Amino acid sequence: MANGFRWGDRLHALPLEPWTIHVLQTVTLNQARANPVAARIDAAARCLNDGRYEHAQHLYSEILALAPNHPLALVGLGHLAILNHQNERGFDLLAAAASIHPDHPAILAGLAHAHGLFERHDAAIICLERAIAVDPDEPRHRCNLGEALVKQGRVDEALIQFETALARQPDHAASHLNLGIALFARDPDRAQHHLRRAAGIDPTLTEAKHSLATLLQTRGKLDQAIECAEAAYLDDPGRPSFMATYGRLLADAGRIEPARNVIRRCLALAPHDLDALEVSACLSLMKGEGDTAFRALAACVRRSPTDPEGLLALARSFAFAGRCDDALKLADEVLRLTPEHPNASALRTRLLFVLGRPEDAWMDTNAEDHAPACYYVGNDADPGEALLLARFLQPDAAQPAMPPLICAKRIGILLSHVSGLTVYESADRPQNAAPLGSLLARLRLTRTDIPGRTSYLAAHPANIALWTGSLAHFPGPRIGLLWSDRAECLTLPEIVSAMPQAATLISLADDRLRRQLHACPHIIDAGAHFEDYADVVAAVASVDAVVACDSVVAHIAGAMGKPGIVVAPANLPWCWGHEGGRSLWYPTLRVLAVPPALSERTPTIEKLGPMLADIVTPMTKPGAPAATPPAHAVPSGSPTA
């Protein structure tokens, strides 16, 4: 279900409430008698911060009766108006306060907040810059300036503001939160650190737990993501975004009924919440409800037919059902309404690749006029996708010199197995490096370019000898397996049920999936001996065929030219587009799409057996040649330097 919900770039940032008036001291009884306005300002601010809005409204009205046009009372009433969705009245009150006291940092911050409500981000930035000039040590002003800069796409400048806020106040939880969100796509390791730090400093900052759940889900850590999402949900059980995320993650894990209960509660409280409606549609598809699954979401879209977010939610739901053409039409409509919508652009590009139409993705873009000095792969990048793209950096007669690839050691060990590829190890991204993911757009691939080179990956000779020798005494055919615990894929028992009885089954799983092997003692646990990707490559090279979910193992098999089957969700990742069941990118691999409806899994499993038989039957015929694992003479170990 992961590909049904791509919300990593839709994190709900915590409203930092720049307008909140923070009281530095409590007014004593004698001070209250001497200065009733100050006493009421203090009490109203506490009521506003505690959510006692009616009391705050009453106190601010008393202040204005005592001191007409008192700027802080106008600010408080302005924020109360905004909380009641009276944005224009709120702005007018804040503007009036600013005209009386133009250099008060809290008033400037409040006015910036009001500007932001009307998408006047330039004006908001001017107000916040002035607030920082007046009060440079207040981290909230820098946090909110960073938020405004992010909304303008000025992420580098925003990072500077968040980091400066932390340099001045290292334990400011909101600064850690905002920095973590800003780093979400750029540096997931640092993002995770800052989000955990925010939650640790302020356990009541539930948005940190919620954002951390979304980040962990995109990093494949579903169990941890569910724990964080549940914690956020329990802290604030009435917040729709928290309920929608928690329900989505439960659905990803195949916990359908608990997910439905959470989403049912969410929609009772927020009937038009798009996130919850999207999750509900996908849950209904998993229950086998067919087109009726889209009914509520489609009705919401009809009420606001020009809302790009509603159209995009419906597009993702269609994609989840495997209706790529319908999803593409909706993505195109979103881009017609909002030409620069990043989520719609990303979805459209993925769908075009799935449909085998990559040239359409570049139709309205300009070609890059120069090649970068090098390409970079972050440590959190998908290693399978990096391996797929690496084929296009191999030198040939037409391009004898290709830019090198810079990556962290973990992925570098994998990519060093690509013949002719120049790989350097570095944990930091060089300034002149382009992300490897930009390579497709730079090359402007067409449908005929997709197959590219086949059998471009080879294991190191020493590792081949070790693994081939270890597996040689097991009878063939030797089939490497990798499964998933996600709801949209087949489980280990489901895959095993389709395997030929005479085959030797070899698990290529590592980490937590290996725990499931206790129920299948006849499967060889090769993953117990994996130290790095060099072992994975050699193990894949030493089996006769591979049956795997969408994973780096499937990419390794395809890059070697190894025969096999990729079991992928109906909502296909961009790299598993196929034609007639044959992978577009890896001609030796076949693709079996698993429909979302759980009731359709049995027919899907029944297809797996005959597909595998077509692959392995020729291997069992007398006189069939033994498989010779590909190898090359690159030394084992770290990437080439």
PyMOL commands that set and color helices and strands:
alter all, ss='L'
color gray80, all
select helices_A, chain A and resi 2-4+29-34+36-50+53-66+71-83+87-100+105-117+121-134+139-151+155-168+173-182+188-201+206-218+222-235+240-252+256-269+274-286+290-303+308-320+324-337+342-354+358-361+383-393+409-415+436-443+447-449+461-471+492-497+511-519+526-529+533-541+552-560+574-576+598-620
alter helices_A, ss='H'
color red, helices_A
select strands_A, chain A and resi 374-377+405-407+423-425+433-435+478-482+504-507+524-525+545-549+564-569+578-579+582-583+589-594
alter strands_A, ss='S'
color yellow, strands_A
deselect
rebuild
show_as cartoon
